[in-house]
């Protein structure tokens, strides 16, 4: 329901004719991506193993914004390339398979994210020194390709959609006649994604990202 309300509000604001100016820019993002992994070997609802992973990633994104007359900013942010959000390996000396035989080796899993789009709104307040502070509320949508390699089953690739909610706070400062820069700290809580191997092992990933972004843009 929150995602539906946010989408409706965004589309209504973005297509509105009551805006003062548009802007376009580029953002350099320094992200800490935290992933909580769990394995359900029998897919019976019981978690057998867990693992927490933290990856530091630097990536760029492009944004397009409109500032409405009431000070509200609506925008779209797009990451124009694929990024590996999750990668893990676990060595096991005994694995459960469909037969009674025992296998040993390394299980591997990756999650590659592409077409990462964020639709956002930013309530903005101007300060006495000419700077502006803003809050960010965004809806994230991306494609994810999950690859699971298991020594006790066949490898499997699953294509899924990845949704999330983004919350942030930042500072904006105008530079020259039409330029500006923004510094923002935000956090995105993604929905869980999962994949099940041929021997009924279900791997689930809960992904969250904390990002410090520096943006440079130009108004028109």
Secondary structure, 3 states (H helix, E strand, C coil): CHHHHHHHHHHHHHCCCCEEEEEEEEEEEEEEEEEEEEEECCCCCCCCEEEEEEEEEEEEEEEEEEEECCCCEEEEEEECCCEEEEEEEEEEEEECCCCCCCEEEEEEEEEEEEEEEEEEEECEEECCCCCEEEEEEEEEEEEEEEEEECCCCCCEEEEEEEEEEEEEEEEEEEECCCEEEEEEEEEEEECCEEEECCCCCEEEEEEEEEEEEEEEEEEC
